[in-house]
Amino acid sequence: MKIMIEPSDEIYTANINGADVPTRVWRGITLGGVAITAYILSIVPNDAEHDLERFKAELPPFMKPSREVFDVKP
């Protein structure tokens, strides 16, 4: 399955292992045309060493990073 998604400014609080965790709501569509909603906990570039600045520049204003990425491994 392939999807195209875009972030919204909405935050959904998911209960994960008994803890309330904020997740960003993303909306999009599958290649087959099915509308979807995704609840994303975290998103980082696979190669943060080389792509982090470019990635941060592409974020919409409401998604500016709240913390830096350190030693992230996908």
N, C-alpha and C positions, 0 to 999 in steps of 0.2 A: 504494500500500500504506500502511496505517496500522497502527501498533503502540502498545501500552501497555507500558511497561517500568518496572522498579523496580531501583534499585541494590542490589548485594549488598556485603558487606564483603570480597569476594574481589578480589585483584589478579592479573592475568595479564601476564606479560612477553612482549610481542610483539617480534619482530625486524623493525625497519623500516629499510630501507637500510643494513643491517649493524650497526645499533645496537639494543641492548636498551632497550625503552621500556615503562614500566609503564602498563597500561590497567586501568580498572575493569570488572568483569564486571557486566552488567545482564541481567536475565531478564524475559521478558514473553510476550506473546501477540499475534498478529495479529487483526484484526477477524474473520477467517475461522476463528479458533480454533487456529492453528498455534503451538505453543510455540517460542519463539526465545531465543537467547542473543546479546547484543551486547557488543562489547569497545570501550569508549569511552575515548578518549585525553583529551578535555577537554570540559567543558560549562560554558557561560557564558550569561547572559541576553543576548538581542539588544539590549536597551536598558540597558546596564550603568549608565549615568548615572542612570536613574530606578528601575531594578528591582533593583540589586545587593543592597541590604540585605534586601529582601523575599525574594529568591532565596536568600541565605545563611541566612535564618531557616528556610527550608523544608528545608534539607539535613539528612539524618539525622546523628547524632553522629559516626559513623565517617567521614563525608565532609566534615568541616569543612575549609574551604579552607586549602591549604598556602601560598598566596600570594595577594596581592591582584590584581585585574584592572585593567590600565592600558590605556586606549585600545584596547579590543577592538572589532573590526569583524567582523560575521558574513560 
